[in-house]
């Protein structure tokens, strides 16, 4: 089928060191560019992420540290990748949520210009999920070839769920399945224990998915700033996080499971050393020297009142008489 294109549409996929867009790095890029004339151009690059690839990630995509030890860094190939994708619309599987943000993050990190404004994005996974809905109604139609009567009433939906389950057991009997690590098994069998293990995909600790189990069966946070970290490691690094969650808007069951982990963590902590009794500080030696006391007299001398010294009278002279005459002289 020829695609109706006005400009190239580049399908691409990334293999990375992990799924944290702000932290992980690209280790491989594969691009198939479909041109308007229906011709294709294919390019691929191995990339040195400048960080170790976790073993659990290598087991999924098969790329190990030694495979990319001599590969160029993304900064070295960024101009070539940007040129190859120039004027292209972008397409992929889950690309809107992962591949495009991851690719853009690498370009921004290196400073290589790569504009996404004006491009069109086609996410094949979103088309799949939109057209093949994962509702009970869709499942009932797919497995039982029937329409639910009285949908969204509790008993009718419950009956439909049971019918779908029975049809699944018949449909997938002896059907082989391969997990992400390449292990093959026949998981859908008429056994509740086996179906419990197979249907709990995310291995949640608390059903709400705030905590999940890792491959070693340890509790790991599955949200927020500590996503992917062991719950006990967070308790060690940030003890107040427990109180924040217990007082936060989380489900009661999440809080119960968190409290279980916290109590186990507290019990496993080494006991704190007993506080040593404080020795009394030595007091400085007192100086026994006392200032000699002088006896005070029984009667204190009273201060004498101040008196203005008396002036000697001056004899009357002619000038004084003239002054008096002038003073009492009538107009």
C-alpha positions as CSV (number, residue, x, y, z in Angstrom):
1,X,0.0,0.0,0.0
2,X,1.4,3.4,-1.0
3,X,1.2,6.1,1.7
4,X,-0.4,9.4,0.8
5,X,2.4,11.7,1.8
6,X,3.1,15.3,1.3
7,X,6.6,15.1,2.8
8,X,8.7,12.2,4.3
9,X,7.4,10.2,7.2
10,X,10.1,8.8,9.4
11,X,9.3,5.7,11.5
12,X,11.9,5.3,14.2
13,X,12.6,3.4,17.4
14,X,15.1,3.9,20.2
15,X,16.8,1.5,22.5
16,X,17.9,3.1,25.7
17,X,19.5,2.5,29.1
18,X,16.1,2.8,30.7
19,X,12.7,4.5,30.6
20,X,13.5,7.7,32.6
21,X,13.5,10.4,29.9
22,X,15.4,12.9,32.0
23,X,18.0,10.4,33.2
24,X,18.5,7.6,30.7
25,X,20.3,7.7,27.4
26,X,20.0,6.3,23.9
27,X,22.1,3.3,22.9
28,X,20.6,2.6,19.4
29,X,18.5,4.5,16.9
30,X,16.7,2.9,13.9
31,X,15.0,5.0,11.3
32,X,13.0,4.0,8.1
33,X,12.2,7.2,6.2
34,X,9.3,6.8,3.7
35,X,9.4,9.4,1.0
36,X,6.4,10.8,-0.9
37,X,7.5,8.7,-4.0
38,X,7.2,5.5,-1.9
39,X,11.0,5.0,-1.7
40,X,12.6,4.2,1.6
41,X,15.8,5.2,3.3
42,X,17.1,3.2,6.3
43,X,19.7,4.3,8.8
44,X,20.8,3.0,12.2
45,X,23.3,4.1,14.8
46,X,24.8,2.4,17.8
47,X,25.4,5.1,20.5
48,X,27.7,5.3,23.5
49,X,25.4,6.5,26.3
50,X,28.4,7.6,28.5
51,X,26.8,5.7,31.3
52,X,26.5,2.0,32.2
53,X,23.6,0.0,30.8
54,X,21.7,-1.8,33.6
55,X,21.8,-5.6,33.2
56,X,18.0,-5.9,33.4
57,X,17.8,-3.5,30.4
58,X,20.5,-5.3,28.4
59,X,18.5,-8.6,28.9
60,X,15.6,-6.9,27.1
61,X,17.3,-5.3,24.0
62,X,20.5,-7.4,23.9
63,X,22.9,-4.5,23.9
64,X,25.6,-4.6,26.6
65,X,28.3,-2.1,27.6
66,X,31.0,-3.8,25.5
67,X,28.8,-3.5,22.4
68,X,28.8,0.3,22.4
69,X,32.2,0.9,24.1
70,X,33.7,2.2,20.8
71,X,30.5,3.7,19.4
72,X,30.2,7.5,19.0
73,X,28.3,9.5,21.5
74,X,25.0,11.1,20.6
75,X,26.7,14.5,20.5
76,X,28.9,13.2,17.7
77,X,26.1,11.9,15.6
78,X,23.5,14.5,16.4
79,X,24.1,16.7,13.3
80,X,23.8,13.6,11.0
81,X,20.6,12.4,12.7
82,X,19.1,15.9,12.6
83,X,19.9,16.3,8.9
84,X,18.4,12.8,8.1
85,X,15.1,13.8,9.9
86,X,15.0,17.3,8.4
87,X,11.5,18.2,7.1
88,X,10.1,14.8,8.2
89,X,7.0,14.0,10.1
90,X,7.6,11.3,12.9
91,X,6.0,8.0,13.6
92,X,6.6,5.1,16.0
93,X,5.0,2.8,18.5
94,X,4.4,4.6,21.8
95,X,6.5,7.3,20.2
96,X,4.5,10.3,21.5
97,X,5.0,9.2,25.1
98,X,8.6,7.9,24.9
99,X,10.6,7.9,21.7
100,X,10.0,11.5,20.7
101,X,10.5,13.0,24.2
102,X,13.7,10.9,24.6
103,X,15.1,12.0,21.2
104,X,14.3,15.6,21.9
105,X,15.9,15.4,25.3
106,X,19.2,14.2,23.7
107,X,19.1,17.0,21.1
108,X,18.5,19.6,23.9
109,X,21.3,18.1,26.0
110,X,23.8,18.4,23.2
111,X,22.6,21.8,22.0
112,X,22.1,20.5,18.4
113,X,19.1,22.4,16.8
114,X,16.2,20.1,16.2
115,X,12.8,21.8,16.0
116,X,9.5,19.8,16.3
117,X,7.2,22.7,15.7
118,X,5.2,22.1,12.5
119,X,5.9,18.4,12.3
120,X,3.1,15.7,12.5
121,X,3.3,12.8,14.9
122,X,1.7,9.4,14.2
123,X,1.7,7.0,17.2
124,X,0.8,3.5,16.0
125,X,0.1,2.3,19.5
126,X,-2.5,5.0,20.1
127,X,-4.3,3.9,16.9
128,X,-4.3,0.3,18.1
129,X,-5.7,1.2,21.5
130,X,-8.3,3.5,20.0
131,X,-9.5,1.0,17.4
132,X,-9.2,-2.1,19.5
133,X,-10.6,-0.9,22.8
134,X,-9.9,-2.8,26.0
135,X,-13.4,-2.5,27.5
136,X,-15.5,-5.3,28.8
137,X,-17.9,-4.7,25.9
138,X,-15.1,-5.1,23.4
139,X,-13.7,-8.2,25.1
140,X,-17.2,-9.8,25.2
141,X,-17.6,-9.2,21.5
142,X,-14.1,-10.5,20.7
143,X,-14.2,-13.7,22.8
144,X,-17.9,-14.5,22.8
145,X,-19.1,-12.8,19.6
146,X,-22.0,-11.4,21.6
147,X,-23.3,-8.0,22.8
148,X,-23.8,-7.4,26.5
149,X,-27.4,-7.0,27.4
150,X,-28.1,-4.6,30.2
151,X,-24.5,-3.3,30.1
152,X,-23.3,-1.4,33.2
153,X,-25.5,-3.2,35.6
154,X,-23.5,-5.1,38.1
155,X,-24.9,-8.6,37.5
156,X,-24.9,-8.4,33.7
157,X,-21.3,-7.1,33.7
158,X,-20.2,-9.8,36.1
159,X,-21.9,-12.5,34.0
160,X,-20.1,-11.1,30.9
161,X,-16.8,-11.2,32.7
162,X,-17.2,-14.8,33.7
163,X,-18.1,-15.7,30.1
164,X,-15.0,-13.9,28.8
165,X,-12.8,-15.7,31.3
166,X,-14.1,-19.1,30.3
167,X,-13.7,-18.3,26.6
168,X,-10.1,-17.2,27.3
169,X,-9.3,-20.6,28.9
170,X,-10.5,-22.4,25.8
171,X,-9.0,-20.0,23.3
172,X,-5.5,-20.0,24.8
173,X,-5.3,-23.6,25.8
174,X,-1.8,-24.9,24.9
175,X,-0.9,-21.5,23.5
176,X,2.8,-20.6,23.9
177,X,3.7,-17.1,25.1
178,X,7.1,-15.3,25.3
179,X,8.0,-12.7,27.9
180,X,10.3,-9.7,27.5
181,X,13.3,-11.8,28.5
182,X,12.6,-14.4,25.8
183,X,11.3,-17.0,28.2
184,X,8.6,-19.2,26.7
185,X,5.7,-20.8,28.6
186,X,2.0,-21.7,28.4
187,X,0.6,-19.3,31.0
188,X,-3.2,-19.5,30.5
189,X,-4.1,-22.7,32.2
190,X,-7.1,-23.9,34.3
191,X,-5.3,-23.1,37.5
192,X,-5.9,-20.1,39.7
193,X,-2.4,-19.9,41.2
194,X,-0.9,-19.8,37.7
195,X,-3.4,-17.2,36.4
196,X,-2.8,-15.1,39.5
197,X,0.9,-14.9,38.6
198,X,0.3,-14.2,34.9
199,X,-2.5,-11.6,35.3
200,X,-0.7,-9.5,37.9
201,X,1.5,-7.9,35.3
202,X,2.9,-5.0,37.3
203,X,3.2,-6.9,40.6
204,X,1.7,-4.1,42.6
205,X,2.2,-4.0,46.4
206,X,-0.9,-1.9,47.1
207,X,-3.2,-2.4,44.1
208,X,-3.2,1.4,43.5
209,X,0.2,0.9,42.0
210,X,2.0,3.4,44.2
211,X,4.5,0.6,45.1
212,X,5.5,-2.4,43.0
213,X,7.8,-5.4,43.5
214,X,11.0,-5.5,41.6
215,X,12.5,-8.8,40.2
216,X,14.0,-9.5,43.7
217,X,10.6,-9.1,45.4
218,X,11.5,-5.8,47.0
219,X,9.1,-2.9,47.3
220,X,9.9,0.0,45.0
221,X,8.1,3.3,44.6
222,X,6.2,3.6,41.4
223,X,5.5,7.4,41.3
224,X,6.9,10.8,42.0
225,X,10.4,11.9,42.5
226,X,11.4,8.5,44.0
227,X,10.0,6.3,41.3
228,X,12.2,3.3,40.8
229,X,13.9,3.5,44.2
230,X,13.6,1.0,46.9
231,X,11.1,2.1,49.6
232,X,13.7,1.3,52.3
233,X,16.4,3.3,50.6
234,X,14.0,6.3,50.6
235,X,13.3,5.8,54.3
236,X,17.1,5.9,54.9
237,X,17.7,9.0,52.8
238,X,14.5,10.9,53.6
239,X,12.7,9.6,56.7
240,X,10.1,12.4,56.5
241,X,8.8,10.9,53.3
242,X,7.0,8.3,55.3
243,X,5.1,10.9,57.3
244,X,4.3,12.8,54.1
245,X,2.6,9.8,52.6
246,X,0.8,8.8,55.7
247,X,-0.7,12.3,56.0
248,X,-1.3,12.6,52.2
249,X,-4.2,11.8,50.0
250,X,-3.4,8.1,49.4
251,X,-5.7,5.1,49.8
252,X,-5.9,3.5,53.2
253,X,-4.6,0.2,51.8
254,X,-1.6,2.0,50.3
255,X,-0.9,3.5,53.8
256,X,-1.3,0.1,55.4
257,X,1.2,-1.5,53.1
258,X,3.6,1.4,53.5
259,X,3.4,1.1,57.2
260,X,4.2,-2.7,56.9
261,X,7.4,-1.9,55.0
262,X,8.2,0.9,57.5
263,X,7.8,-1.3,60.5
264,X,10.0,-4.0,58.9
265,X,12.6,-1.4,58.0
266,X,12.6,-0.1,61.6
267,X,13.0,-3.6,63.0
268,X,15.9,-4.3,60.7
269,X,17.8,-1.1,61.6
270,X,20.8,-1.6,63.9
271,X,20.0,-0.5,67.4
272,X,21.3,3.0,68.3
273,X,24.2,3.0,70.7
274,X,23.1,3.8,74.3
275,X,23.7,7.4,75.3
276,X,26.7,7.7,77.5
277,X,26.0,9.4,80.8
278,X,27.5,12.9,80.9
279,X,30.3,13.4,83.4
280,X,29.9,16.4,85.6
281,X,32.1,19.2,84.5
282,X,34.9,20.1,87.0
283,X,34.0,23.3,88.9
284,X,36.8,25.9,89.1
285,X,38.4,26.1,92.5
286,X,36.9,28.8,94.7
287,X,39.2,31.6,95.9
288,X,38.9,31.7,99.6
289,X,40.4,35.2,99.8
290,X,38.0,37.6,101.3
291,X,38.3,41.3,101.2
292,X,38.8,42.6,104.7
293,X,35.8,44.2,106.2
294,X,36.2,47.6,107.9
295,X,33.8,48.4,110.7
296,X,31.4,51.2,109.9
297,X,31.1,53.9,112.5
298,X,27.8,54.0,114.4
299,X,27.1,57.6,113.4
300,X,27.7,58.9,110.0
301,X,28.8,62.6,109.8
302,X,26.0,64.8,108.5
303,X,26.9,67.1,105.6
304,X,26.8,70.8,106.6
305,X,24.2,73.1,104.8
306,X,25.6,75.4,102.2
307,X,25.8,79.0,103.2
308,X,26.6,82.0,101.0
309,X,29.6,83.8,102.2
310,X,28.8,87.2,103.8
311,X,30.1,90.3,102.0
312,X,31.6,93.3,103.9
313,X,29.4,96.5,103.7
314,X,30.9,99.2,101.5
315,X,31.0,102.9,102.7
316,X,28.5,105.3,101.0
317,X,30.1,107.7,98.5
318,X,28.9,110.6,96.3
319,X,28.2,108.3,93.3
320,X,25.8,106.1,95.3
321,X,23.9,109.2,96.5
322,X,23.6,110.5,93.0
323,X,22.2,107.2,91.8
324,X,19.6,107.2,94.6
325,X,18.6,110.7,93.7
326,X,18.1,109.9,90.1
327,X,16.0,106.9,90.9
328,X,13.5,108.8,93.0
329,X,13.6,112.0,91.0
330,X,10.1,113.0,89.9
331,X,9.3,113.6,86.3
